[in-house]
Amino acid sequence: MWIGLLIAISITMTIAYDYAYFSLFLAFFIGNIKNKAGFFTLYSVNLGASFLTVNYGFIKQSSLLLSQFPFVFISLMASILLPISTYNKNKREQLEGELESANKRLDDLVKMEERQRIARDLHDTLGQKLSLIGLKTDLAKRLIRKNPDQAIIELNELRQTASTALKEVRDMVTTMRGTQLVDELFRAEQILKAASIQFILHGSPKLQETSQLNENVLGMCLKEAVTNVVKHSQASVCTITIEETPSHNVLTVQDNGLGIERTRKQDRRGTGILGMKERLEFVNGCIDIKTGSERQGTAVIIHVPKLVRKPMKEDEE
């Protein structure tokens, strides 16, 4: 209704005052209509009305309208193109918003499916063996006095079952997609720069002959160590050194901050060292921490084997 009223005003102003430019405002307004049928209907009505009234003015030989012919022509061309351009722009933005929303929903579905897959794999991998471990434990408890030799056999089988389960879990984690050390170093550099800490790297982050699982653990330990530097050390420089030996990768995170003893006194919650130790134990790695007096900083030295060692068989002990 209101656009119809504006079209009537545009026709009146063109006929009565030779002012043919009001259609430009209408063209922009109509271009923002989201309903497709309403857009094309009002677009056609506005365009037809503008052409008819301008032609009527030329037929009447209006001197003012004739003198403005170049501008009137440009106005008519804009009335043709502007609504289409605005409508397409709004439609594209709407589709982009819907696409972004669909991508987010798809990401959520992928994450949910991945969680369910991991849960199924863990259940299939560990469920049977953990049940077997429980049964053998109960059996060994009953036999330990009645038949010690048989109890020792059951305990040896129990240990072998646990080693097999651990190996299967490691193999399953290895097949999962993980973060490479190169990516973690890039994020570490960004975090340190954001904290106004100078970042220095020695060595190549592209590890050779290293399993994905061990590289993931090394990257997670690097993330934790850098987080500790940013949160607790009050350092100005952080140096990361990567060294390779035939059997191990050695990662050193050195800062020139307060030192770990001062840090522990200021933050009773700890600095994540326990979490790094737990991750490293899973792949037979180790961590060494060296710290000096105030302003000499802390060096966190992480040793990770290139490959996960296979569990020893009972007959090889």
C-alpha positions as CSV (number, residue, x, y, z in Angstrom):
1,M,0.0,0.0,0.0
2,W,2.7,2.5,1.0
3,I,4.8,1.7,-2.1
4,G,1.7,2.2,-4.3
5,L,1.2,5.6,-2.6
6,L,4.9,6.5,-3.3
7,I,4.5,5.4,-7.0
8,A,1.4,7.7,-7.2
9,I,3.5,10.6,-5.7
10,S,6.3,9.9,-8.3
11,I,3.8,10.0,-11.2
12,T,2.3,13.3,-9.9
13,M,5.7,15.0,-9.4
14,T,6.8,14.0,-12.9
15,I,3.6,15.2,-14.6
16,A,3.0,18.3,-12.5
17,Y,6.6,19.5,-11.9
18,D,8.8,17.6,-14.5
19,Y,10.6,15.9,-11.5
20,A,11.4,12.4,-12.7
21,Y,14.0,11.5,-10.1
22,F,11.7,10.2,-7.3
23,S,11.7,6.8,-9.0
24,L,15.4,6.4,-7.9
25,F,14.3,6.3,-4.2
26,L,11.6,3.8,-5.1
27,A,14.0,1.6,-7.1
28,F,16.3,1.3,-4.0
29,F,13.4,0.6,-1.7
30,I,11.9,-2.0,-4.0
31,G,15.2,-3.8,-4.3
32,N,15.2,-4.5,-0.5
33,I,11.9,-6.4,-0.7
34,K,12.6,-10.1,0.2
35,N,9.5,-11.6,-1.2
36,K,10.2,-12.7,-4.8
37,A,6.6,-12.2,-6.1
38,G,6.2,-8.8,-4.4
39,F,9.6,-7.6,-5.7
40,F,8.9,-8.4,-9.4
41,T,5.4,-7.1,-9.2
42,L,6.3,-3.7,-7.7
43,Y,9.5,-3.5,-9.8
44,S,7.4,-3.9,-13.0
45,V,4.8,-1.4,-11.8
46,N,7.3,1.3,-10.8
47,L,9.3,0.8,-14.0
48,G,6.2,1.0,-16.2
49,A,4.8,4.0,-14.4
50,S,8.2,5.8,-14.7
51,F,8.5,5.2,-18.5
52,L,4.9,6.1,-19.1
53,T,5.1,9.4,-17.2
54,V,8.4,10.4,-18.8
55,N,7.1,9.6,-22.3
56,Y,3.9,11.6,-21.5
57,G,6.1,14.6,-20.6
58,F,8.0,14.3,-23.9
59,I,4.8,14.1,-25.9
60,K,3.6,17.3,-24.1
61,Q,6.9,18.9,-25.3
62,S,7.8,19.9,-21.7
63,S,10.8,22.3,-22.1
64,L,12.1,21.6,-18.5
65,L,11.9,17.8,-19.1
66,L,13.6,18.0,-22.5
67,S,16.4,20.1,-21.0
68,Q,17.0,17.4,-18.4
69,F,16.9,14.6,-20.9
70,P,20.5,13.2,-20.2
71,F,19.8,13.1,-16.4
72,V,16.3,11.7,-16.9
73,F,17.8,8.9,-19.1
74,I,20.4,8.1,-16.4
75,S,17.6,8.0,-13.8
76,L,15.6,5.6,-15.9
77,M,18.6,3.3,-16.4
78,A,19.2,3.4,-12.7
79,S,15.6,2.5,-12.0
80,I,16.1,-0.6,-14.2
81,L,19.4,-1.8,-12.8
82,L,19.4,-0.7,-9.1
83,P,16.5,-2.9,-7.9
84,I,17.9,-6.0,-9.6
85,S,21.4,-5.3,-8.2
86,T,20.1,-4.7,-4.6
87,Y,17.8,-7.7,-4.7
88,N,20.6,-10.0,-5.9
89,K,23.0,-8.6,-3.3
90,N,20.5,-9.2,-0.5
91,K,19.7,-12.7,-1.8
92,R,23.4,-13.5,-2.0
93,E,23.9,-12.4,1.6
94,Q,20.9,-14.4,2.7
95,L,22.2,-17.5,1.0
96,E,25.7,-17.0,2.5
97,G,24.1,-16.8,5.9
98,E,22.2,-20.0,5.3
99,L,25.3,-21.7,4.0
100,E,27.3,-20.6,7.1
101,S,24.5,-21.9,9.3
102,A,24.4,-25.2,7.4
103,N,28.2,-25.6,7.7
104,K,28.0,-25.1,11.4
105,R,25.3,-27.7,11.7
106,L,27.3,-30.0,9.5
107,D,30.4,-29.5,11.7
108,D,28.3,-30.3,14.8
109,L,27.0,-33.4,13.1
110,V,30.5,-34.5,12.1
111,K,31.8,-33.9,15.7
112,M,28.8,-35.9,17.1
113,E,29.5,-38.8,14.6
114,E,33.2,-38.7,15.4
115,R,32.4,-38.9,19.2
116,Q,30.1,-41.8,18.6
117,R,32.7,-43.6,16.4
118,I,35.3,-43.1,19.1
119,A,32.9,-44.4,21.7
120,R,32.1,-47.5,19.6
121,D,35.8,-48.1,19.0
122,L,36.7,-47.8,22.7
123,H,33.8,-50.1,23.6
124,D,34.8,-52.7,21.1
125,T,38.5,-52.4,21.9
126,L,38.4,-52.3,25.7
127,G,35.0,-53.7,26.7
128,Q,35.9,-57.4,26.1
129,K,39.4,-57.1,27.5
130,L,38.5,-55.2,30.6
131,S,35.8,-57.8,31.3
132,L,38.4,-60.5,30.8
133,I,40.8,-58.7,33.1
134,G,38.2,-58.5,35.8
135,L,37.4,-62.2,35.5
136,K,41.0,-63.3,35.6
137,T,41.7,-61.0,38.6
138,D,38.8,-62.7,40.6
139,L,40.1,-66.1,39.5
140,A,43.7,-65.3,40.6
141,K,42.5,-64.1,44.0
142,R,40.7,-67.4,44.5
143,L,43.7,-69.5,43.4
144,I,46.5,-67.5,45.1
145,R,46.2,-69.8,48.3
146,K,44.8,-73.0,46.8
147,N,47.0,-73.2,43.7
148,P,49.8,-70.5,43.6
149,D,51.3,-71.9,40.4
150,Q,48.0,-71.6,38.5
151,A,47.5,-68.1,40.1
152,I,50.9,-67.0,38.7
153,I,49.8,-68.3,35.2
154,E,46.6,-66.3,35.4
155,L,48.4,-63.2,36.5
156,N,50.8,-63.5,33.6
157,E,47.9,-63.9,31.2
158,L,46.3,-60.9,32.9
159,R,49.4,-58.8,32.3
160,Q,49.5,-59.9,28.7
161,T,45.9,-59.0,28.2
162,A,46.5,-55.5,29.6
163,S,49.5,-55.0,27.4
164,T,47.5,-56.1,24.3
165,A,44.6,-53.7,25.3
166,L,47.2,-50.8,25.7
167,K,48.6,-51.6,22.3
168,E,45.2,-51.6,20.6
169,V,44.3,-48.3,22.2
170,R,47.6,-46.8,21.0
171,D,47.0,-48.1,17.5
172,M,43.4,-46.7,17.6
173,V,44.7,-43.2,18.7
174,T,47.4,-43.3,16.1
175,T,44.8,-43.7,13.3
176,M,42.9,-40.6,14.5
177,R,43.6,-37.3,12.9
178,G,46.0,-35.3,15.0
179,T,47.8,-32.0,15.0
180,Q,51.3,-31.8,13.5
181,L,54.1,-30.2,15.4
182,V,54.4,-27.5,12.6
183,D,50.9,-26.3,13.4
184,E,51.4,-26.2,17.1
185,L,54.6,-24.2,16.6
186,F,52.7,-21.7,14.5
187,R,50.1,-21.3,17.2
188,A,52.8,-21.1,19.9
189,E,54.5,-18.3,18.0
190,Q,51.1,-16.4,17.7
191,I,50.4,-16.8,21.4
192,L,53.9,-15.6,22.4
193,K,53.8,-12.6,20.1
194,A,50.4,-11.7,21.5
195,A,51.9,-11.8,25.0
196,S,54.9,-9.6,23.9
197,I,57.3,-12.5,24.3
198,Q,60.1,-12.9,21.7
199,F,59.9,-16.3,19.9
200,I,63.1,-18.1,18.9
201,L,63.1,-21.4,17.1
202,H,66.1,-23.8,16.7
203,G,65.8,-26.9,14.6
204,S,63.3,-28.2,12.1
205,P,59.7,-29.0,13.2
206,K,59.3,-31.6,10.4
207,L,60.0,-34.8,12.3
208,Q,61.4,-37.8,10.5
209,E,60.2,-41.4,11.0
210,T,57.9,-40.4,13.9
211,S,54.5,-41.9,14.5
212,Q,51.5,-39.7,14.5
213,L,50.6,-40.5,18.1
214,N,54.0,-39.5,19.4
215,E,54.0,-36.3,17.4
216,N,50.6,-35.5,18.8
217,V,51.8,-36.0,22.3
218,L,54.9,-33.8,21.6
219,G,52.6,-31.1,20.2
220,M,50.3,-31.2,23.2
221,C,53.2,-31.0,25.6
222,L,54.6,-28.0,23.6
223,K,51.2,-26.3,23.9
224,E,51.1,-26.8,27.7
225,A,54.7,-25.6,28.1
226,V,54.1,-22.5,26.1
227,T,50.9,-21.8,28.0
228,N,52.9,-22.0,31.2
229,V,55.4,-19.5,29.9
230,V,52.7,-17.0,28.9
231,K,50.7,-17.4,32.1
232,H,53.3,-17.8,34.8
233,S,56.9,-17.0,33.8
234,Q,56.8,-13.2,33.2
235,A,59.5,-13.9,30.6
236,S,60.5,-11.7,27.7
237,V,62.1,-14.4,25.5
238,C,61.0,-18.0,24.8
239,T,63.4,-20.3,22.9
240,I,62.1,-23.6,21.5
241,T,64.7,-26.1,20.3
242,I,64.0,-29.3,18.4
243,E,66.6,-32.0,18.2
244,E,66.5,-35.5,16.7
245,T,68.4,-38.6,17.7
246,P,68.2,-42.0,16.0
247,S,65.5,-43.1,18.5
248,H,64.1,-40.0,20.2
249,N,62.8,-36.4,19.5
250,V,63.9,-33.9,22.1
251,L,61.9,-30.7,22.5
252,T,63.3,-27.9,24.8
253,V,61.2,-24.9,25.9
254,Q,63.5,-22.3,27.5
255,D,62.4,-19.0,29.0
256,N,64.1,-16.2,30.9
257,G,61.4,-15.7,33.5
258,L,61.0,-16.1,37.2
259,G,61.8,-19.8,37.4
260,I,59.5,-22.6,38.3
261,E,59.9,-22.3,42.1
262,R,58.8,-18.7,42.2
263,T,55.9,-19.7,39.8
264,R,54.7,-22.4,42.2
265,K,54.7,-20.1,45.1
266,Q,52.6,-17.5,43.2
267,D,50.2,-20.1,41.7
268,R,49.1,-22.9,44.0
269,R,47.1,-24.6,41.2
270,G,50.2,-25.9,39.5
271,T,51.6,-25.4,36.1
272,G,50.4,-28.4,34.1
273,I,53.6,-30.5,34.6
274,L,51.5,-33.5,35.9
275,G,49.4,-33.5,32.8
276,M,52.5,-33.5,30.6
277,K,54.0,-36.4,32.6
278,E,50.8,-38.4,32.2
279,R,50.8,-37.9,28.4
280,L,54.4,-38.8,28.1
281,E,54.1,-42.0,30.1
282,F,51.5,-43.2,27.6
283,V,54.2,-43.2,24.8
284,N,57.2,-44.1,27.1
285,G,58.5,-40.5,27.0
286,C,59.9,-38.4,29.9
287,I,60.2,-34.8,31.0
288,D,63.1,-33.0,32.7
289,I,62.8,-29.6,34.2
290,K,65.8,-27.3,34.9
291,T,65.4,-24.0,36.7
292,G,67.7,-21.4,38.1
293,S,67.5,-18.4,40.3
294,E,65.3,-15.3,39.6
295,R,65.3,-14.1,36.0
296,Q,67.3,-17.1,34.8
297,G,64.1,-18.9,33.8
298,T,63.1,-22.5,33.3
299,A,64.0,-25.1,30.7
300,V,61.4,-27.9,30.1
301,I,63.1,-30.7,28.2
302,I,60.8,-33.3,26.7
303,H,62.0,-36.7,25.3
304,V,59.6,-38.6,23.1
305,P,60.6,-41.8,21.3
306,K,60.0,-41.8,17.5
307,L,58.0,-45.0,17.7
308,V,55.9,-46.6,20.4
309,R,57.7,-49.6,21.8
310,K,55.7,-52.8,21.6
311,P,54.7,-54.4,24.8
312,M,57.1,-57.1,26.0
313,K,55.9,-60.7,25.8
314,E,55.9,-62.6,29.0
315,D,58.4,-65.2,27.8
316,E,60.9,-62.4,27.0
317,E,61.1,-61.1,30.6
